[in-house]
């Protein structure tokens, strides 16, 4: 058995390495995802935090700000700030309870203005402290008490980029090989030949899984090698990195290769064709990268956080670079990786050992004629996800309100309606635009009122596993919409309530009506809804609300109760959320009863038989 395994593994590996695309992927992607990504992060952080030298400051564009008169006197020529009225200002200062609070509207230029104002205020406070010390007969600078970045001085960019870059490299290699050796060979008929051969089926399965792991591991080794070479040549700076740190980076990349390889194999085995696998692998790898982003959070995670799949490896890499790695962290991360790999490999072996895994059975038109549009739903989701990532985020960075309106109307609602129309399906039936009855509409309104409590409960519970960084909480507390309440409710409540529901509880839920059962549809829809918000901190609250919204749509058979719930919940969040968010766990005593009530109200929804 061992000999057969070795022969199959060697043959498959040689076959893969004969492909020029595979060789380029294994050699060039680690360079781009390693030194290239780090160099880009250093450049980007340098652009955000420009040194305040006269030559650089003179080239910066002045930004309009609204400040009290005393703060106006503190602004110097090199600060590139222009005092103006509140209506024209990108950021403004408010005196509140003896403190100066700097506000911004969420756009990129507004955040730049906020950072410059904070520098001005901080410089003045340091000068005041220095004068007070001199009057007291103490020479020298003021002693500043500041919060310490977990990653340490000079490596904050690495904490953000290294974990994600490492997982990106091994995930791309694993995905490419898994789709080829499983789905591709199934279409070519070679997988059926192998599985029907005298060799033990388990040996064939393990050998093919081993090929995917080996190729991903080679990419991980190349990533580590490129990082070491770039550090030695002075192309990048990782600080003082000893042999122990390089050993941790190597071990983390290899563990990540095994985990992502198992995920890629699962995706490849459940996909009936090469084309389908190509569509499925994108969202799957996006989910893996979302987990990897846990390592970029500037917070100290507890033992439970270290058990997050893939994310535990990111934490290990982050702490190794920051020279903050502790033995318990290594042991917990290692134990978690072993558990995750074991589960993923077991699932992959079980799936690929099925009798149906030998045959290609994807007739897209036949599936569509039979009403099975599951893969079409995944393609729609992937298109919207990528469009939101590249275009929606960019539009909201320019102007938060108009960018949100563009994202909702053009990307969410527009693509949903266009996709259903392009497939030739009836809009009213697929999007569940039928009337729901006043009772269900009233229950949707009640659930909307309870929505903020549901989201708060999810945040408070998930915060024990995944603490929210202080910097994120401060940014949320300082975020003010530069718009009237009516415009804010329209852009952040009414439009999301309609357009996001058209996409998720309309198009995606309607397209999967025959591909998945009701329970699976609800879970999958809620998960996709949570991932679309592109923030690991919002996975729990958006996932919880997504569960309620999907259940409401499935039970009522109509889109409208969810539209009302979504709009009412967002409207309360926009208009009634107090400044400064308090995550005191004692608030669970307040938020859990309304959450339980929301679950109970779902039972009262008048059901409609699902087609």
TAGICOR-V826698 format. One record per pair of residues at least 4 apart in sequence whose ideal C-beta (glycine too) atoms are under 6 Angstrom apart, sorted by the first residue. I is the first residue (numbers start at 1). J is the second residue. D is the distance in Angstrom with one decimal. If there is no record, write none. Layout:
i->{I	I}
j->{J	J}
d->{D	D}
//
This chain:
i->{1	4	4	5	5	8	9	9	12	13	13	16	24	25	25	25	26	26	26	29	29	29	30	30	30	30	30	30	31	31	32	33	33	33	33	34	34	34	35	35	35	35	37	37	38	38	39	41	41	42	45	50	52	54	54	57	60	62	62	63	63	63	64	64	64	64	64	65	65	65	65	65	66	66	66	67	67	67	67	71	72	74	74	75	75	75	79	79	81	84	84	86	90	90	90	91	91	91	91	91	92	93	93	94	95	96	100	102	102	102	103	103	104	104	104	105	105	105	106	106	107	107	108	118	126	129	130	130	133	149	149	150	151	151	151	151	152	155	155	155	158	158	159	159	160	161	162	163	163	163	163	163	164	164	164	166	166	167	167	167	169	169	170	170	170	170	170	170	171	171	171	173	173	173	174	174	174	174	174	174	175	175	175	177	177	177	178	178	178	178	178	179	179	179	180	181	181	181	182	182	183	183	183	183	184	185	185	186	186	187	187	192	192	194	195	195	195	199	199	205	205	205	209	212	212	213	213	213	216	216	217	217	220	220	220	223	224	224	224	230	230	231	241	245	248	252	252	252	255	255	256	256	257	258	259	259	259	260	262	262	262	265	266	266	267	267	267	268	269	269	269	271	271	271	272	272	272	273	273	276	276	277	279	279	280	281	282	283	288	290	291	291	291	292	292	293	294	294	294	295	295	295	295	297	298	299	299	301	303	304	305	305	306	306	306	307	308	309	312	312	316	319	319	320	329	341	352	367	371	372	372	373	373	374	374	376	377	377	377	380	381	384	384	387	387	388	388	392	392	395	395	396	396	396	399	401	401	404	405	406	407	408	408	408	408	409	410	411	412	412	412	413	413	415	416	416	416	416	419	420	420	420	420	425	427	428	430	431	431	432	432	433	434	436	436	436	436	436	436	439	440	440	440	440	441	443	443	444	444	444	445	445	446	447	447	447	448	448	448	450	450	451	451	452	452	453	453	453	454	454	454	455	455	456	457	457	457	458	458	458	458	459	459	460	462	462	463	463	468	468	468	473	476	477	477	481	483	483	488	488	489	489	489	490	491	492	492	493	493	493	493	494	495	496	496	497	497	497	498	500	501	501	501	501	501	502	503	504	504	504	505	505	505	505	505	506	509	509	512	512	516	516	518	520	521	522	522	522	525	526	526	526	526	529	530	530	530	530	533	533	538	539	542	546	549	551	552	552	552	553	555	555	556	556	557	559	562	572	573	587	588}
j->{203	199	203	203	207	207	207	210	211	211	214	22	28	29	173	176	218	219	222	33	169	172	34	169	219	222	223	226	36	226	36	37	165	168	169	223	226	227	226	230	235	236	161	165	161	236	236	157	161	157	157	56	57	58	78	78	80	80	82	81	90	113	82	84	88	89	90	81	89	91	113	117	86	89	92	71	72	83	93	93	83	120	124	79	81	120	116	120	116	88	89	92	109	110	113	104	110	113	114	117	103	100	102	101	100	101	121	114	117	118	478	480	110	111	114	110	400	482	400	479	399	400	397	122	142	142	141	142	138	156	298	298	155	156	159	322	322	239	321	322	162	321	296	318	296	165	317	292	295	296	314	317	168	292	293	223	253	171	256	292	219	223	216	219	220	256	257	260	260	285	288	215	216	219	178	212	216	260	261	264	264	281	285	181	212	215	182	212	264	265	268	183	268	277	184	185	208	211	268	269	268	271	274	277	274	190	191	191	360	274	360	196	358	204	201	204	358	203	204	349	352	353	265	261	265	217	258	261	257	261	254	257	253	254	257	253	249	250	253	235	236	238	245	320	320	313	316	317	313	337	260	313	261	341	310	340	341	288	344	345	348	348	347	348	280	281	284	277	351	352	357	276	277	280	276	361	362	360	362	362	375	281	378	379	378	285	382	382	310	536	309	310	311	310	314	536	308	311	314	314	315	317	318	469	469	467	469	305	332	465	465	466	312	332	333	336	312	340	333	336	333	324	325	325	333	345	357	372	514	514	515	377	511	512	515	511	508	511	512	419	528	411	415	391	411	392	411	407	411	403	406	400	403	404	403	483	491	491	491	410	411	412	495	496	499	413	414	415	499	500	503	499	502	419	502	503	506	507	507	425	427	430	507	430	431	433	510	506	510	558	559	559	558	440	441	556	558	560	561	606	556	561	605	606	561	601	605	561	564	565	564	568	601	565	598	601	565	568	569	594	598	545	569	572	573	591	594	595	544	595	598	541	545	591	591	592	595	462	540	541	544	463	541	588	466	540	467	583	472	473	537	581	581	579	580	488	487	488	492	574	493	571	574	494	495	570	574	567	570	571	574	567	499	500	570	563	566	567	563	504	505	559	562	563	566	506	507	508	525	529	509	549	553	559	562	559	525	553	516	521	520	521	554	524	525	550	551	554	550	543	546	547	550	546	539	542	543	546	538	542	542	543	546	550	562	602	556	561	562	562	605	607	561	605	608	563	566	576	577	591	592}
d->{5.8	5.2	5.0	5.1	5.4	3.7	4.8	4.9	4.2	5.7	5.8	5.2	5.2	5.3	5.9	6.0	5.3	5.4	5.9	5.7	5.4	5.8	5.4	5.1	5.8	3.8	3.9	5.0	6.0	4.9	4.3	5.4	4.4	5.1	3.9	4.8	4.4	4.7	5.5	3.6	5.7	5.3	5.1	4.2	5.9	4.8	5.7	3.9	4.2	5.4	4.4	5.5	5.7	6.0	6.0	3.8	4.1	5.1	4.5	5.9	5.4	4.2	5.1	4.3	5.1	5.1	5.8	5.2	5.1	5.2	5.4	5.9	4.4	3.7	3.9	3.9	5.6	5.7	4.5	5.6	4.9	5.4	4.5	5.1	5.2	5.7	5.9	5.6	5.5	4.6	5.6	5.8	5.5	4.4	4.2	4.7	5.4	3.8	4.4	5.8	5.5	5.5	5.5	4.9	6.0	5.3	5.8	5.2	5.0	5.8	5.6	4.7	4.0	5.5	4.2	4.7	5.9	3.9	4.0	5.4	5.8	5.5	4.3	6.0	5.4	3.3	6.0	5.1	4.2	5.4	5.7	4.8	4.6	5.1	3.7	4.6	4.7	5.9	5.5	5.9	5.0	5.3	5.7	4.9	4.5	5.3	5.4	5.3	3.4	5.8	3.0	5.0	6.0	5.1	5.8	6.0	5.5	5.6	5.3	3.8	5.2	4.8	4.6	5.2	4.9	5.0	4.3	5.2	4.4	4.8	5.4	5.3	4.8	3.7	5.8	5.5	4.0	4.6	4.2	4.2	4.7	4.7	5.7	5.9	4.8	4.4	5.9	4.7	3.7	4.9	4.3	5.1	5.2	4.5	4.3	5.8	5.2	5.6	3.9	5.8	4.9	5.3	5.0	4.2	5.2	4.4	4.0	4.4	5.0	5.5	4.5	6.0	4.3	5.1	5.7	5.8	5.1	5.3	5.7	5.3	5.0	5.7	5.6	4.3	5.7	5.9	5.5	4.4	3.6	4.6	5.4	4.3	3.2	5.3	4.5	5.6	5.4	4.8	5.5	4.1	4.7	5.4	4.6	4.9	4.2	4.6	5.2	5.1	5.7	4.5	6.0	5.1	5.9	4.9	5.7	5.6	5.7	5.8	3.2	5.0	5.3	4.1	5.8	5.1	5.1	5.2	4.8	5.3	4.2	4.5	5.8	4.3	3.6	5.3	5.6	5.1	3.8	5.9	3.4	5.7	5.2	5.9	5.4	5.1	6.0	6.0	5.0	5.7	5.6	5.8	5.7	4.2	4.7	5.1	4.9	5.4	5.4	3.1	5.5	2.0	4.8	6.0	4.7	5.7	5.1	4.7	4.9	3.1	5.7	4.8	5.7	5.9	4.8	4.2	5.3	4.2	5.7	4.5	4.1	4.6	4.7	4.6	4.4	4.8	6.0	5.9	5.0	4.2	4.6	5.3	5.2	5.9	4.0	5.3	3.1	5.6	5.0	3.8	5.1	4.6	5.7	5.9	5.3	5.3	4.9	3.9	5.6	3.8	5.5	3.5	4.8	5.4	3.3	5.9	5.3	5.0	4.9	4.9	5.4	5.4	5.1	5.2	4.1	5.8	4.0	5.6	4.7	5.9	4.2	5.5	4.6	3.5	4.6	5.9	4.6	4.2	5.9	3.9	6.0	5.1	5.7	4.9	5.6	4.5	5.6	4.5	4.0	3.8	5.9	5.4	4.5	5.9	5.4	4.2	5.9	5.0	3.5	4.9	5.4	5.7	4.6	4.7	5.7	5.7	5.9	5.6	5.6	3.3	4.0	4.4	5.4	5.8	5.9	4.5	5.5	5.8	4.1	2.7	4.5	4.7	4.2	6.0	2.9	5.2	5.7	4.5	3.6	5.7	5.4	4.9	5.4	3.7	5.9	4.4	4.3	5.6	4.5	5.9	4.1	4.4	4.0	6.0	5.2	5.2	5.6	3.5	5.7	5.6	5.4	5.9	5.3	5.7	5.9	5.9	4.7	4.8	4.1	4.9	5.7	5.1	4.7	5.1	5.8	5.0	5.9	5.8	4.9	5.1	3.8	3.9	5.6	5.4	5.5	4.8	5.7	5.1	3.9	2.9	5.6	5.9	4.8	5.7	4.9	4.7	5.7	4.3	5.5	5.3	5.9	5.1	5.0	5.8	4.0	5.7	4.8	5.2	5.4	5.8	4.9	5.3	4.0	4.6	5.2	5.9	5.9	4.3	5.4	6.0	4.2	5.4	3.4	4.4	5.4	3.6	4.7	4.5	3.8	5.8	4.6	5.0	5.0	5.6	5.9	6.0	4.6	5.4	6.0	5.1	5.1	5.0	4.4	4.8	5.1	5.3	3.1	6.0	5.9	5.0	5.4	5.8	5.3}
//
